């Protein structure tokens, strides 16, 4: 039974920092790609950052590049998102996602490519 459990959300003032964690369990094989997505009220779910654990290749949405950093600890089966210089427009529910199947680089931020999702954690920047 695959599970992704996020933690670390909260409230912070603009310019501040937060870190998110996602513990993955139940996978038979290491996921091909893992990512962080976010969804603000009334908006579509959008990709924020992704990582391919086997190759450590990362990708970032232009809106967060230079401020957010994604990483993964394969021993702890934990995905991280470090968020710095937060802005009010970063306010959203953040979701961890994983895919065990191949995802081309052109589709790394397509939510439909990810089969497994966490429950989400709220990040509020004021």
N, CA and C atoms as a LAMMPS dump frame, in Angstrom:
ITEM: TIMESTEP
0
ITEM: NUMBER OF ATOMS
378
ITEM: BOX BOUNDS ff ff ff
-5.0000000000000000e+02 5.0000000000000000e+02
-5.0000000000000000e+02 5.0000000000000000e+02
-5.0000000000000000e+02 5.0000000000000000e+02
ITEM: ATOMS id mol type element x y z
1 1 1 N 0.858 -1.188 0
2 1 2 C 0 0 0
3 1 3 C 0.89 1.233 0
4 2 1 N 0.86 1.965 -1.099
5 2 2 C 1.705 3.151 -1.246
6 2 3 C 1.139 4.31 -0.445
7 3 1 N 2.001 4.987 0.268
8 3 2 C 1.601 6.177 1.012
9 3 3 C 2.645 7.279 0.84
10 4 1 N 2.149 8.491 0.696
11 4 2 C 2.982 9.689 0.713
12 4 3 C 2.403 10.591 1.793
13 5 1 N 3.216 10.93 2.771
14 5 2 C 2.73 11.723 3.903
15 5 3 C 3.573 12.982 4.03
16 6 1 N 2.922 14.127 3.778
17 6 2 C 3.615 15.413 3.859
18 6 3 C 3.563 15.968 5.273
19 7 1 N 4.522 16.813 5.575
20 7 2 C 4.523 17.556 6.828
21 7 3 C 5.353 18.817 6.634
22 8 1 N 5.192 19.753 7.568
23 8 2 C 6.038 20.933 7.556
24 8 3 C 5.387 22.211 7.091
25 9 1 N 4.136 22.157 6.676
26 9 2 C 3.474 23.389 6.27
27 9 3 C 3.219 24.294 7.462
28 10 1 N 2.742 25.491 7.167
29 10 2 C 2.44 26.431 8.237
30 10 3 C 2.293 27.833 7.699
31 11 1 N 2.358 28.787 8.6
32 11 2 C 2.221 30.192 8.242
33 11 3 C 3.54 30.915 8.466
34 12 1 N 3.836 31.821 7.55
35 12 2 C 5.093 32.559 7.638
36 12 3 C 4.897 33.923 7.002
37 13 1 N 5.682 34.875 7.423
38 13 2 C 5.616 36.2 6.813
39 13 3 C 6.416 36.214 5.52
40 14 1 N 6.036 37.118 4.647
41 14 2 C 6.75 37.258 3.373
42 14 3 C 8.241 37.465 3.618
43 15 1 N 9.024 36.771 2.821
44 15 2 C 10.47 36.829 2.986
45 15 3 C 11.018 35.719 3.854
46 16 1 N 10.131 35.009 4.515
47 16 2 C 10.545 33.936 5.406
48 16 3 C 10.777 32.621 4.68
49 17 1 N 11.036 31.582 5.472
50 17 2 C 11.363 30.261 4.926
51 17 3 C 10.54 29.174 5.598
52 18 1 N 10.287 28.122 4.848
53 18 2 C 9.635 26.923 5.359
54 18 3 C 10.236 25.715 4.678
55 19 1 N 10.175 24.582 5.362
56 19 2 C 10.621 23.348 4.755
57 19 3 C 9.521 22.307 4.817
58 20 1 N 9.312 21.612 3.721
59 20 2 C 8.325 20.544 3.646
60 20 3 C 9.031 19.198 3.529
61 21 1 N 8.396 18.176 4.083
62 21 2 C 8.896 16.81 3.973
63 21 3 C 7.794 15.898 3.482
64 22 1 N 8.181 14.833 2.812
65 22 2 C 7.223 13.842 2.323
66 22 3 C 7.857 12.471 2.487
67 23 1 N 7.278 11.668 3.36
68 23 2 C 7.781 10.321 3.589
69 23 3 C 7.027 9.35 2.699
70 24 1 N 7.756 8.603 1.904
71 24 2 C 7.169 7.645 0.981
72 24 3 C 7.326 6.227 1.526
73 25 1 N 6.271 5.436 1.381
74 25 2 C 6.329 4.049 1.831
75 25 3 C 5.48 3.169 0.931
76 26 1 N 5.784 1.887 0.926
77 26 2 C 4.966 0.926 0.191
78 26 3 C 5.351 0.714 -1.259
79 27 1 N 6.388 1.397 -1.727
80 27 2 C 6.793 1.216 -3.127
81 27 3 C 7.611 -0.068 -3.271
82 28 1 N 7.313 -0.839 -4.307
83 28 2 C 8.113 -2.023 -4.604
84 28 3 C 9.451 -1.611 -5.205
85 29 1 N 9.409 -0.589 -6.046
86 29 2 C 10.615 -0.065 -6.67
87 29 3 C 10.718 1.43 -6.378
88 30 1 N 11.921 1.969 -6.5
89 30 2 C 12.122 3.401 -6.283
90 30 3 C 11.332 4.164 -7.341
91 31 1 N 10.553 5.159 -6.936
92 31 2 C 9.813 5.952 -7.922
93 31 3 C 10.727 6.544 -8.984
94 32 1 N 10.251 6.601 -10.233
95 32 2 C 11.042 7.182 -11.312
96 32 3 C 11.178 8.682 -11.133
97 33 1 N 10.096 9.29 -10.681
98 33 2 C 10.087 10.749 -10.547
99 33 3 C 9.214 11.134 -9.369
100 34 1 N 9.645 12.112 -8.624
101 34 2 C 8.838 12.645 -7.54
102 34 3 C 8.793 14.159 -7.671
103 35 1 N 7.702 14.726 -7.206
104 35 2 C 7.568 16.163 -7.364
105 35 3 C 6.715 16.805 -6.298
106 36 1 N 6.81 18.112 -6.246
107 36 2 C 5.946 18.927 -5.405
108 36 3 C 5.041 19.749 -6.31
109 37 1 N 3.771 19.735 -5.992
110 37 2 C 2.773 20.529 -6.676
111 37 3 C 2.081 21.413 -5.644
112 38 1 N 1.379 22.425 -6.139
113 38 2 C 0.612 23.266 -5.226
114 38 3 C -0.673 23.69 -5.903
115 39 1 N -1.653 23.985 -5.065
116 39 2 C -2.945 24.418 -5.587
117 39 3 C -3.524 25.468 -4.656
118 40 1 N -3.732 26.644 -5.203
119 40 2 C -4.379 27.727 -4.468
120 40 3 C -5.875 27.713 -4.799
121 41 1 N -6.712 28.241 -3.928
122 41 2 C -8.16 28.253 -4.187
123 41 3 C -8.485 28.883 -5.532
124 42 1 N -9.272 28.164 -6.318
125 42 2 C -9.684 28.669 -7.615
126 42 3 C -8.675 28.467 -8.72
127 43 1 N -7.524 27.906 -8.384
128 43 2 C -6.465 27.696 -9.384
129 43 3 C -6.287 26.22 -9.68
130 44 1 N -5.687 25.946 -10.825
131 44 2 C -5.337 24.581 -11.159
132 44 3 C -4.119 24.146 -10.341
133 45 1 N -3.963 22.84 -10.197
134 45 2 C -2.791 22.321 -9.528
135 45 3 C -1.581 22.53 -10.45
136 46 1 N -0.537 23.092 -9.907
137 46 2 C 0.639 23.401 -10.719
138 46 3 C 1.896 22.763 -10.146
139 47 1 N 2.778 22.379 -11.041
140 47 2 C 4.04 21.808 -10.612
141 47 3 C 4.977 22.875 -10.102
142 48 1 N 5.697 22.546 -9.049
143 48 2 C 6.632 23.47 -8.427
144 48 3 C 8.064 23.008 -8.638
145 49 1 N 8.313 21.745 -8.317
146 49 2 C 9.661 21.197 -8.447
147 49 3 C 9.565 19.685 -8.595
148 50 1 N 10.538 19.103 -9.29
149 50 2 C 10.55 17.659 -9.451
150 50 3 C 11.987 17.15 -9.366
151 51 1 N 12.097 15.87 -9.06
152 51 2 C 13.41 15.251 -8.967
153 51 3 C 13.306 13.805 -9.386
154 52 1 N 14.328 13.333 -10.071
155 52 2 C 14.405 11.931 -10.46
156 52 3 C 15.444 11.301 -9.553
157 53 1 N 14.997 10.557 -8.558
158 53 2 C 15.926 10.064 -7.538
159 53 3 C 17.112 9.298 -8.091
160 54 1 N 16.876 8.523 -9.147
161 54 2 C 17.975 7.739 -9.677
162 54 3 C 19.059 8.579 -10.307
163 55 1 N 18.674 9.682 -10.901
164 55 2 C 19.631 10.521 -11.614
165 55 3 C 19.86 11.852 -10.922
166 56 1 N 19.12 12.122 -9.899
167 56 2 C 19.167 13.395 -9.164
168 56 3 C 18.963 14.6 -10.065
169 57 1 N 18.272 14.392 -11.157
170 57 2 C 17.938 15.517 -12.028
171 57 3 C 16.771 16.282 -11.436
172 58 1 N 16.898 17.6 -11.37
173 58 2 C 15.844 18.425 -10.795
174 58 3 C 15.291 19.403 -11.816
175 59 1 N 14.068 19.849 -11.562
176 59 2 C 13.438 20.856 -12.403
177 59 3 C 12.6 21.757 -11.513
178 60 1 N 12.498 23.013 -11.907
179 60 2 C 11.748 23.986 -11.119
180 60 3 C 10.864 24.825 -12.021
181 61 1 N 9.705 25.18 -11.479
182 61 2 C 8.863 26.147 -12.165
183 61 3 C 9.57 27.501 -12.131
184 62 1 N 9.362 28.287 -13.154
185 62 2 C 10.046 29.571 -13.236
186 62 3 C 9.708 30.481 -12.061
187 63 1 N 8.5 30.317 -11.517
188 63 2 C 8.049 31.177 -10.423
189 63 3 C 8.786 30.919 -9.109
190 64 1 N 9.453 29.768 -9.001
191 64 2 C 10.124 29.425 -7.741
192 64 3 C 11.622 29.207 -7.915
193 65 1 N 12.083 29.201 -9.154
194 65 2 C 13.505 28.916 -9.397
195 65 3 C 14.376 29.943 -8.686
196 66 1 N 15.371 29.446 -7.979
197 66 2 C 16.259 30.319 -7.22
198 66 3 C 15.813 30.536 -5.783
199 67 1 N 14.556 30.18 -5.495
200 67 2 C 14.029 30.348 -4.126
201 67 3 C 13.734 29.012 -3.46
202 68 1 N 13.311 28.04 -4.245
203 68 2 C 12.964 26.721 -3.713
204 68 3 C 14.036 25.715 -4.106
205 69 1 N 14.181 24.681 -3.253
206 69 2 C 15.145 23.624 -3.542
207 69 3 C 14.544 22.274 -3.179
208 70 1 N 14.56 21.353 -4.136
209 70 2 C 14.027 20.013 -3.912
210 70 3 C 15.191 19.049 -3.725
211 71 1 N 14.998 18.11 -2.812
212 71 2 C 16.025 17.098 -2.583
213 71 3 C 15.367 15.835 -2.072
214 72 1 N 16.121 14.741 -2.063
215 72 2 C 15.549 13.474 -1.625
216 72 3 C 16.618 12.669 -0.9
217 73 1 N 16.211 12.044 0.179
218 73 2 C 17.056 11.133 0.933
219 73 3 C 16.56 9.726 0.639
220 74 1 N 17.294 8.991 -0.197
221 74 2 C 16.842 7.663 -0.612
222 74 3 C 16.904 6.649 0.52
223 75 1 N 17.712 6.902 1.52
224 75 2 C 17.784 5.99 2.667
225 75 3 C 16.546 6.153 3.545
226 76 1 N 16.16 7.397 3.749
227 76 2 C 14.984 7.68 4.583
228 76 3 C 13.692 7.673 3.775
229 77 1 N 13.8 7.506 2.448
230 77 2 C 12.613 7.544 1.583
231 77 3 C 11.813 8.818 1.807
232 78 1 N 12.518 9.92 1.889
233 78 2 C 11.882 11.199 2.186
234 78 3 C 12.253 12.236 1.135
235 79 1 N 11.227 12.938 0.684
236 79 2 C 11.376 14.032 -0.274
237 79 3 C 11.263 15.341 0.482
238 80 1 N 12.086 16.308 0.11
239 80 2 C 12.09 17.593 0.805
240 80 3 C 11.853 18.74 -0.178
241 81 1 N 11.302 19.817 0.35
242 81 2 C 11.215 21.064 -0.403
243 81 3 C 11.578 22.193 0.543
244 82 1 N 12.689 22.835 0.272
245 82 2 C 13.105 23.994 1.054
246 82 3 C 12.637 25.238 0.319
247 83 1 N 11.899 26.072 1.027
248 83 2 C 11.312 27.254 0.406
249 83 3 C 11.843 28.5 1.106
250 84 1 N 12.489 29.357 0.354
251 84 2 C 13.055 30.593 0.877
252 84 3 C 12.444 31.796 0.165
253 85 1 N 12.625 32.957 0.765
254 85 2 C 12.116 34.211 0.193
255 85 3 C 10.659 34.06 -0.224
256 86 1 N 9.872 33.524 0.664
257 86 2 C 8.478 33.232 0.339
258 86 3 C 7.694 34.505 0.07
259 87 1 N 6.734 34.38 -0.852
260 87 2 C 5.883 35.483 -1.256
261 87 3 C 4.43 35.117 -0.989
262 88 1 N 3.569 36.104 -0.838
263 88 2 C 2.143 35.787 -0.632
264 88 3 C 1.574 34.902 -1.735
265 89 1 N 2.069 35.051 -2.945
266 89 2 C 1.547 34.229 -4.046
267 89 3 C 2 32.772 -3.959
268 90 1 N 2.864 32.44 -3.013
269 90 2 C 3.233 31.05 -2.776
270 90 3 C 2.208 30.338 -1.888
271 91 1 N 1.242 31.081 -1.377
272 91 2 C 0.211 30.498 -0.52
273 91 3 C -0.6 29.471 -1.298
274 92 1 N -0.674 28.256 -0.778
275 92 2 C -1.383 27.171 -1.45
276 92 3 C -1.304 25.925 -0.58
277 93 1 N -2.054 24.908 -0.984
278 93 2 C -1.849 23.566 -0.433
279 93 3 C -0.779 22.898 -1.284
280 94 1 N 0.24 22.384 -0.638
281 94 2 C 1.359 21.75 -1.327
282 94 3 C 1.217 20.234 -1.232
283 95 1 N 1.393 19.585 -2.382
284 95 2 C 1.234 18.139 -2.48
285 95 3 C 2.532 17.49 -2.951
286 96 1 N 2.817 16.358 -2.379
287 96 2 C 3.904 15.499 -2.826
288 96 3 C 3.313 14.48 -3.794
289 97 1 N 4.028 14.171 -4.864
290 97 2 C 3.537 13.223 -5.851
291 97 3 C 4.671 12.318 -6.321
292 98 1 N 4.303 11.128 -6.774
293 98 2 C 5.305 10.182 -7.237
294 98 3 C 4.78 9.376 -8.418
295 99 1 N 5.712 9.023 -9.285
296 99 2 C 5.385 8.16 -10.416
297 99 3 C 6.439 7.07 -10.522
298 100 1 N 5.986 5.85 -10.733
299 100 2 C 6.936 4.759 -10.937
300 100 3 C 7.193 4.529 -12.416
301 101 1 N 6.473 5.231 -13.267
302 101 2 C 6.634 5.099 -14.703
303 101 3 C 7.409 6.293 -15.262
304 102 1 N 7.924 6.088 -16.454
305 102 2 C 8.718 7.134 -17.094
306 102 3 C 7.884 8.392 -17.347
307 103 1 N 8.486 9.522 -17.058
308 103 2 C 7.896 10.819 -17.377
309 103 3 C 8.946 11.621 -18.122
310 104 1 N 8.63 12.027 -19.315
311 104 2 C 9.546 12.841 -20.09
312 104 3 C 9.729 14.206 -19.454
313 105 1 N 10.85 14.827 -19.716
314 105 2 C 11.14 16.115 -19.083
315 105 3 C 10.095 17.16 -19.446
316 106 1 N 9.486 17.006 -20.626
317 106 2 C 8.498 17.975 -21.07
318 106 3 C 7.192 17.855 -20.281
319 107 1 N 7.028 16.733 -19.544
320 107 2 C 5.773 16.483 -18.817
321 107 3 C 5.975 16.403 -17.307
322 108 1 N 7.132 16.813 -16.852
323 108 2 C 7.454 16.618 -15.441
324 108 3 C 6.525 17.381 -14.514
325 109 1 N 5.855 18.432 -15.011
326 109 2 C 4.935 19.198 -14.182
327 109 3 C 3.475 18.956 -14.571
328 110 1 N 3.225 17.857 -15.251
329 110 2 C 1.848 17.496 -15.573
330 110 3 C 1.299 16.614 -14.474
331 111 1 N 0.303 17.088 -13.738
332 111 2 C -0.226 16.286 -12.625
333 111 3 C -0.744 14.921 -13.09
334 112 1 N -1.193 14.822 -14.325
335 112 2 C -1.795 13.584 -14.813
336 112 3 C -0.765 12.466 -14.979
337 113 1 N 0.514 12.802 -14.931
338 113 2 C 1.56 11.808 -15.073
339 113 3 C 1.9 11.123 -13.754
340 114 1 N 1.355 11.653 -12.663
341 114 2 C 1.69 11.122 -11.349
342 114 3 C 0.516 10.331 -10.792
343 115 1 N 0.795 9.088 -10.409
344 115 2 C -0.268 8.206 -9.923
345 115 3 C -0.487 8.351 -8.425
346 116 1 N 0.571 8.658 -7.683
347 116 2 C 0.485 8.651 -6.225
348 116 3 C 0.608 10.071 -5.675
349 117 1 N -0.268 10.374 -4.709
350 117 2 C -0.336 11.725 -4.145
351 117 3 C -0.445 11.67 -2.63
352 118 1 N 0.137 12.668 -1.991
353 118 2 C -0.057 12.845 -0.569
354 118 3 C -1.343 13.604 -0.301
355 119 1 N -1.619 13.824 0.967
356 119 2 C -2.874 14.467 1.356
357 119 3 C -2.789 15.99 1.284
358 120 1 N -1.593 16.525 1.184
359 120 2 C -1.415 17.97 1.083
360 120 3 C -1.131 18.619 2.425
361 121 1 N -0.401 19.729 2.377
362 121 2 C -0.112 20.508 3.576
363 121 3 C -0.205 21.993 3.222
364 122 1 N -0.854 22.748 4.085
365 122 2 C -1.119 24.158 3.802
366 122 3 C 0.111 25.018 4.08
367 123 1 N 0.407 25.89 3.136
368 123 2 C 1.445 26.907 3.31
369 123 3 C 0.78 28.261 3.116
370 124 1 N 0.901 29.123 4.118
371 124 2 C 0.294 30.449 4.052
372 124 3 C 1.377 31.497 4.267
373 125 1 N 1.476 32.418 3.32
374 125 2 C 2.47 33.492 3.398
375 125 3 C 1.722 34.821 3.438
376 126 1 N 1.978 35.596 4.473
377 126 2 C 1.265 36.865 4.617
378 126 3 C 2.218 38.05 4.66
